[in-house]
Every structure is written in structure tokens, then in C-alpha cells.
Amino acid sequence: MSILTDVYHAIGQYRLYNVALKRQYPNHILYLATPSSAYEMFIKDLLADDEYRNAFDANLLFLTQQKKKSSNG
């Protein structure tokens, strides 16, 4: 799958979950977490455009992956 397809699916799921969450728990906030690489490759450009930013309408978290340290020392 492409990064565009992944973002498309994530936003759709976010919107559905957000509606359900607001009905059940109106004081809770839903966040959409994405790897920082997705932000750099795709989302950053979308958020620079007012129309896309308004359509995005999500609380975003960008995560940086760290390499696992070996337990062998």
C-alpha cells in the first residue's frame, strides 16, 4: 500500500471513531498517531494548505521510532 492510501484509511477510521467517542464519552479527545516519516513524506505538505488542513480536522501525534537496544549488552 502507498503512504497516501494509509493516510486515507487512517483519516477515515479517525473520523468514524471520533463520532462514536463523542457520543459515548463527549469529554474525551481522540488523537491520530502517525510515524514522523509519514508526516515528512506526505502530511506536512497537506497541512501547509488551508483547505486540506481544515478537511483533515484531526488531533495529530507524530511518533519517532527508536531502534531497540540489544539486551546482550
Secondary structure by P-SEA (a helix, b strand, c coil): ccaaaaaaaaaaaaaaaaaaaaaacccbbbbbbbcaaaaaacaaaaaacaaaaaaaccbbbbbbbbccccccc
